[in-house]
Amino acid sequence: CTTDSRRCDSVRDSEKMTASALMKIIFLVIPLYMADKTNKLYHMYEDASCCRFSELFHRADWEDHKTRKLFISRVLGAERRFFAEAGVAFDPDTGMTYDGHALDESTGELKRGPPPAGPFGFSAASKEALHVSLLALAVEKEQVGEGTAKLIYSEDEALQLLEKKVSSMEAMDAAEPGFGGFLPWFCSRGVKQGPDRRCLTPQEEASTLGATNDFVGKVPGLDNGQLAWATYAVSKVLRSRAQEGPRYASLATRWEQRLQRMRTTAVPIFYAGRGTGALRAVARIRNTTQDALNASDYETVPLHPSYLDDAYEG
């Protein structure tokens, strides 16, 4: 360009025009791309059947409120296929949780059918604590039909499960009052008695809850501390809505009775004795058919004594 200044000027003008055109294209295309991506994101939010949504959030703007809301909604929508499905997360008759469910090793999908497929027919108070807490959120008046609560359980679903669950707990407490209203590791559908004592399968008729074979005559403190707080939460939520009708009033009273039962029996069962200042991690029960009012009916598991050292775990 040093020999022909006019040609140089022409080349520079051409380059400027090309750069300007490219910038215009970029500024037009990028917003269109982002708008298309956003529309896809909103479509996925509305599509409750979709679960493979992670790629839509790749390099997402996590400071954006809508993005966070969409992500939480999609996660709950996918997880609801587990925690809200009867026969997968909980027993359809007793309302009690299952510890887990078998998966097909090649596909990752649920492996349905009789054992070893299907749900694991046992659970514990810690799993109940999580489930009861979700149910409390679903029926909290300020949350019903709003935000993420409606993506967990509908109000009627939650009430039905709370009715089944408290009925199962009441029946077990009546059959084995030595547990004091607390829960051992238990058979979610009930127990098949006899020489081959085991948890009932979904293919068998449901019965009264009972301890798993490794927790006959034993009750854990940590798990039941979690359940106690969940019971407190759900009883408060139900009582706040008791004036709305007999269903809420009845359920509030029954869950309050569960909480009061645990309050009454916690010290005889779990306190290790005067001067110890210790709470048993697992208490052994001498006779589960006797009511849990006499501390002498309970002892620390002798072979492997353990105690709770965290006030929030028991």
Order of alpha helices (4+ residues) and beta strands (2+ residues): alpha-alpha-beta-alpha-alpha-beta-beta-beta-beta-beta-alpha-alpha-beta-beta-beta-beta
